Amino acid sequence: MNKPIRSSIKVILLNDKDELLLMCADDPKTTSADGKYLGKFWFTVGGQIELNETIEETAYREIYEETSIKKDEIDLGPIVWFGEFDLILNGVLTRLKQRFIVAKTKQINAYLKNPTPWEKKVVKELTWFSIDEIKNSKEIIYPALLSKYLPDIISGNYPNEPIEIDLAKLPKNI
């Protein structure tokens, strides 16, 4: 059986305090590939690349839709990570192919500007997290290796080429 592939851009959106903006969702229809519901979870801003859309256009659109932060308030950086994993989305086993792009903003106010129907139902909040808050969180945060790779991004130590990270890895608190 061929599973659908969803290519998306995830945004490592940092503010002037080196905090990362994460979204919280609670969706029993989003499960691991084996069908296990793991509870509410945090994840980076971003979404599916639409037909004829560049990576940068996707990043700007997703940031605006999910945070209300405008294009002229954002400095996009490079793509630093990529990976793939399987997930059940709305009852369908789907292959997610994600690339992570760095973005910086001076804006600190964020709210869902134009949520998708899924986001309206399941997104509970947007919050800025420091690296220490991510490392010490008892909640589920994806990608699970975020606390390992994020310090280099915060310090501006970007890889020469995007590096593959294990997006299928589950957080330690599961």
C-alpha positions as CSV (number, residue, x, y, z in Angstrom):
1,M,0.0,0.0,0.0
2,N,1.4,3.4,-1.0
3,K,1.0,5.9,1.8
4,P,0.5,9.6,1.0
5,I,3.5,11.8,1.3
6,R,3.3,15.2,2.9
7,S,6.2,17.6,2.3
8,S,6.4,20.4,4.8
9,I,8.4,23.2,6.1
10,K,8.9,23.6,9.9
11,V,10.1,26.9,11.2
12,I,12.6,27.4,14.0
13,L,11.1,30.8,14.9
14,L,13.3,32.6,17.4
15,N,12.7,35.9,19.1
16,D,15.3,38.4,20.4
17,K,15.5,36.5,23.7
18,D,16.5,33.3,21.9
19,E,13.2,31.7,22.7
20,L,11.5,29.3,20.2
21,L,7.8,29.6,19.4
22,L,6.0,26.3,19.8
23,M,2.4,25.3,19.2
24,C,0.4,22.9,21.5
25,A,-2.1,20.5,20.0
26,D,-4.3,17.8,21.4
27,D,-5.7,15.6,18.7
28,P,-6.6,11.9,19.3
29,K,-6.7,11.4,15.5
30,T,-3.0,12.2,15.3
31,T,-1.2,9.0,16.4
32,S,2.1,7.1,16.0
33,A,2.3,4.9,13.0
34,D,1.2,2.0,15.1
35,G,-2.0,3.9,16.1
36,K,-1.0,4.8,19.7
37,Y,-2.3,8.2,20.9
38,L,0.4,9.8,23.0
39,G,-1.5,12.9,24.3
40,K,-1.1,16.6,23.8
41,F,2.2,17.7,22.2
42,W,4.2,20.8,21.3
43,F,5.7,21.4,17.8
44,T,7.3,24.1,15.7
45,V,5.3,26.4,13.5
46,G,5.0,25.3,9.8
47,G,3.0,23.2,7.4
48,Q,2.6,21.6,4.0
49,I,4.2,23.1,0.9
50,E,1.4,24.0,-1.5
51,L,1.6,23.5,-5.3
52,N,4.0,25.9,-7.0
53,E,5.0,27.4,-3.6
54,T,8.7,27.8,-2.7
55,I,10.1,26.8,0.6
56,E,10.4,30.5,1.6
57,E,6.9,31.3,0.5
58,T,5.6,28.4,2.6
59,A,7.6,29.5,5.6
60,Y,6.3,33.1,5.4
61,R,2.7,31.9,4.8
62,E,2.7,29.4,7.6
63,I,4.3,31.9,10.1
64,Y,1.6,34.5,9.3
65,E,-1.3,32.0,9.4
66,E,-0.1,30.4,12.6
67,T,1.3,33.4,14.5
68,S,0.0,36.7,12.8
69,I,3.7,37.7,12.4
70,K,4.1,39.4,9.1
71,K,6.8,38.8,6.4
72,D,8.4,42.2,7.0
73,E,8.9,41.2,10.7
74,I,10.8,38.0,9.9
75,D,14.4,37.3,8.8
76,L,14.6,33.9,7.2
77,G,17.8,31.9,7.6
78,P,18.9,28.7,6.1
79,I,17.4,25.2,6.1
80,V,19.3,23.4,8.8
81,W,17.7,20.0,9.4
82,F,15.5,17.5,7.5
83,G,14.0,14.2,8.2
84,E,11.1,11.8,7.5
85,F,8.7,9.7,9.6
86,D,5.3,8.0,9.5
87,L,2.3,9.3,11.4
88,I,-1.4,8.6,11.3
89,L,-3.2,11.9,10.3
90,N,-7.0,11.8,10.4
91,G,-6.9,8.0,10.2
92,V,-4.5,7.8,7.3
93,L,-0.9,6.5,7.6
94,T,1.1,9.3,6.1
95,R,4.8,9.8,5.3
96,L,5.9,13.2,6.6
97,K,9.0,14.7,4.9
98,Q,10.0,17.8,6.8
99,R,12.7,20.5,6.4
100,F,13.4,23.0,9.1
101,I,14.2,26.6,8.3
102,V,15.6,29.2,10.8
103,A,13.6,32.4,11.2
104,K,14.1,35.3,13.5
105,T,11.7,38.0,14.7
106,K,11.6,40.9,17.1
107,Q,7.9,40.4,17.5
108,I,6.8,38.7,20.7
109,N,3.0,38.7,20.3
110,A,1.7,35.6,18.5
111,Y,-1.8,34.2,17.9
112,L,-3.5,32.0,15.3
113,K,-4.3,34.4,12.5
114,N,-5.9,32.1,9.9
115,P,-6.0,28.6,11.3
116,T,-6.8,25.6,9.1
117,P,-9.9,23.6,10.2
118,W,-7.6,21.1,11.9
119,E,-5.8,23.9,13.8
120,K,-9.1,25.4,14.9
121,K,-10.1,22.1,16.5
122,V,-6.8,21.0,18.0
123,V,-4.3,23.9,18.6
124,K,-4.6,24.9,22.2
125,E,-1.9,27.6,22.5
126,L,1.3,29.2,21.2
127,T,4.2,29.8,23.7
128,W,7.7,31.0,23.5
129,F,10.1,28.5,25.1
130,S,13.7,29.0,26.2
131,I,16.2,26.2,25.6
132,D,16.2,25.4,29.3
133,E,12.4,25.2,29.3
134,I,12.6,22.8,26.4
135,K,15.2,20.7,28.1
136,N,13.3,20.6,31.4
137,S,9.8,20.2,30.0
138,K,7.7,17.3,31.2
139,E,5.5,17.7,28.2
140,I,5.9,16.1,24.8
141,I,7.8,18.3,22.3
142,Y,8.6,17.4,18.7
143,P,11.1,16.9,17.3
144,A,12.4,14.9,20.3
145,L,16.0,15.8,19.5
146,L,15.2,19.6,19.6
147,S,17.1,20.2,22.8
148,K,20.2,18.5,21.3
149,Y,20.3,20.5,18.0
150,L,18.7,23.9,19.0
151,P,21.7,25.3,21.0
152,D,23.8,25.5,17.8
153,I,21.0,27.2,15.9
154,I,20.5,29.8,18.8
155,S,24.2,30.5,18.7
156,G,24.2,31.0,14.9
157,N,26.3,27.9,14.4
158,Y,24.4,26.6,11.4
159,P,25.5,23.4,9.5
160,N,27.1,24.0,6.1
161,E,24.5,21.6,4.6
162,P,21.2,20.6,6.2
163,I,21.7,17.6,8.5
164,E,19.3,14.7,8.8
165,I,17.7,14.3,12.3
166,D,15.7,11.4,13.5
167,L,12.1,12.7,13.5
168,A,10.7,9.3,14.4
169,K,12.5,9.3,17.8
170,L,10.0,9.6,20.6
171,P,10.5,12.1,23.5
172,K,12.1,10.7,26.6
173,N,8.9,11.4,28.6
174,I,6.8,9.0,26.7
